[in-house]
Amino acid sequence: MKSPTAPGRWPVLGHAPALITRRLQFLSSLSSLSSVGEVVRIRLGPIPAYVVTSPAAVQKLLVPGDRDYDRGRLMAKASVWFGDSLLTSHGPSHEQQRRSLRSAFTSEQVDSHVRHVQDSARTLVKSWTPGEMLAMDELMKDLALTNTAQSLFSTSLTTGSLESIRLHMPALFKSVIFRTILPSGLERMPTFGNFRFRKAMRSLDDAVAAIIAARRAESGDKHGDLLDSLLAAQDDQGNMLPDKQIRDHVMTMLVAGSESTAAVLSWALYEIFRDPDLARRVREEVGALPADQAFTAADVLALTCVNNVISETLRRYPVPFIMRRSLKPVRLGEIELPAGAEIVYSPYLLHHDPRWFPDPLRFDPDRWSSERHGSVPKGAYLPFGAGAHVCIGKRMALAGLATALAVICSHWQLEPVAGQRIREVATGTVHPNRMPMIPRRLPADEWERAA
């Protein structure tokens, strides 16, 4: 059976213009073709690619994982940035890397991360002034970066490093997406975008090199963090990891642990506080946490309403698309694909398919109540991937998100600024173009408890 071709193809460029200028709308529109076939054909310039639109076919693509597929064109382009890391590797190399990094994501490390997030979030909210407009998206970027560096590398980023990473990361994400969608070779041309990409790469490399150099300069003290694990790790032949691979892992964890976290926190706060009833429910739940004690992962992961908000935020604002490449002829649904086929699956498409999520643009945390969420089929909801490449830091990420939301919502009522249009911007994540919010004091009894 032949897969249907998506409409709107341009000569030479194929569907690249649609993916560049209206990525989310284009991906969402492909679900309407799923009644014709589970796989929709598009073109990335001259290269054919196949978008998998059904949960069953996506599940087959991802589970068990590396047997029939490698990471595909997107990660091949991203390897310029992330090198040979957990994000870009596959097969035996990926399995070995997961073993090396497992000690950085134990229950003890997750609890330590929760304490770091709690402390830094408390420091942040105490600096706010009632009625003063805040750029919440920028504040969440700083919070996420600070927590990631502290938890994974036991170090605090300097103001300069923090600003450099925050400034240059969007340019890197944008450039990687463009390099994936547009024909190969354009990245070697002397364009402004390519110059900006190389400058951003140098800046992030400098920040990562500083983290590694600072640890190597220490006199053998052990921190029990990711960096310790990397410096002590050995490959299957007993060799220590080369400096280049340590750099690749640090870069990956710094970016993966901060960019998506910042976007989820921004969107979650926006959705909570534009719904007074939801804000009240969240405050009531977090108000039961011990105000004068350190949280544990178990404490915050037991917050039903808060975690339903997180689940719905991850559904409503997910990663736009991810790719795989077939290593041999494969069959997905009714479609036979050749070896070397570029295959796209889109969490955004799946998470906005009304067959699995009725009224998909409506933010509804109660979708994830125990009575309702069991109706979602496997493969329809993929905020952390699946199979061999499921996110190794999933529990740490969820606990950190719940902790930050619990601290912020227990101290402040946040008011979205009237008249400000908030747009979804799709790069490596779906983040807001801006998120201005105004902190207001809680009612007196709630404020005293929070303080």
Secondary structure, 3 states (H helix, E strand, C coil): CCCCECCCCECCCECHHHHHHCHHHHHHHHHHHCCCCCEEEEEECCEEEEEECCHHHHHHHHCCCCCCEECHHHHHHHHHHHCCCCCCCCHHHHHHHHHHHHHHHCHHHHHHHHHHHHHHHHHHHHCCCCCCCEEHHHHHHHHHHHHHHHHHHCCCCCHHHHHHHHHHHHHHHHHHHHHHHCCCCHHHCCCHHHHHHHHHHHHHHHHHHHHHHHHHCCCCCCCCCHHHHHHHCECCCCCECCHHHHHHHHHHHHHHCCHHHHHHHHHHHHHHHCCHHHHHHHHHHHCCCCCCCCCCHHHHHCCHHHHHHHHHHHHHCCCCCEEEEECCCEEECCEEECCCCEEEECHHHHHCCCCCCCCCCCCCHHHHCCCCHHHCCCCCCCCCCCHHHCCCCHHHHHHHHHHHHHHHHHHEEEEECCCCCCCEEECCCEEECCCEEEEEECCHHHHHHHC
